Amino acid sequence: MDQNRRLRDMAKDWMTVLMMLGLALPVGAVARERCTWPEAMPVRALVLVGEVHGTVETPALVGELACAASADGTAVTVALEISAQEQPRLDTYLVSAGTPAARAAVLAGPFWTRSTQDGRSSTAMLALLERLRRLNADGRRITVIAVDEERIGARDVGMAEHITRAVQPGRRVIALLGNVHASQRLGRPNLPDYAPAGYLLRGLAPLGVRVGAHGGAAWVCAPVCGVRAFGNQRVGDASVGYAAGDRAQSGYDGYYTVPVYTASLPAVGTVGQAAGQSPALR
């Protein structure tokens, strides 16, 4: 595939996701978004959202939470499970005009172009960054932090450290992590001493929200990366929306159920990048 065709395909995918998220605007328009905090979901200074990587729906939910939390002028930090090396590029993009050149610059980072492309570097994640950029352009006070130090054997420690530093008086923090990392319960099958980032952050009284669906598909690495169909992933009592849960049992205070998952492919494309090993296995 030649370079021009690849760029056209990327632009097409980008606009498709923007339209799915209701974000496509005329050239030169400013996003003046209306948004609401989900009904029945408690309001906390720190919210940990646990996801299955590689869906359209969960990054869209985080964008909605950031929009609602910042609507009254409150400063909001969105923490993402992205390599901390990408922070300068994220900062630059958030204050840019969102031009094709600006998007190309943020996507040039090694996190977005690495050989193993999991759902953390998806088109939907790029669309989330664009929504946050537009909210800032509309006068909101939103920052984005990349929290994955990629420390072998200690990734959760690094994530927890970054998020802890972001929690400040008068600021709300919304962190989007894999559902293993966001859990506030110690241990996992065959690893009884595993301490997720959510568990390490429990002293900050976060609200843990796990996102589930009634089916659909996601781009995941388990361990080979690609689109994977999911059966019913409903995790709460509500058919759609937020429902309280039992943190002691599940590691989460509640669950947010979406109708279905929609797979979101890597933002930089999939040619030659369909295989790899899940970061959870590293």
Buried (B, 14 or more C-beta within 10 A) or exposed (E): EEEEEEEEEBEEBBEBBBEBBEBEEEEEEEBEBEBEBBEEBEEBBBBBBBBBBBBBBBBBBBBBBBBBBBBEEBBBBBBBBBBBBBBEBBBEBBEBEBEEEBBEBBBEBEBBBBEBBBBBBBBBBBBBBBBBBBBBBBEBEBBBBBBBBEEEEEBBBBBBBBBBEBBEEEBBBBBBBBBBBBBBBBBBEEEEEBBBBBBBBBEBEBBBBBBBBBEBBBBBBBEEBBBBEBEEBBBBEBEEBBBBBEBEEBBBBBBBBBEBBBBBBBBBBEEEBBEBBBBBEE
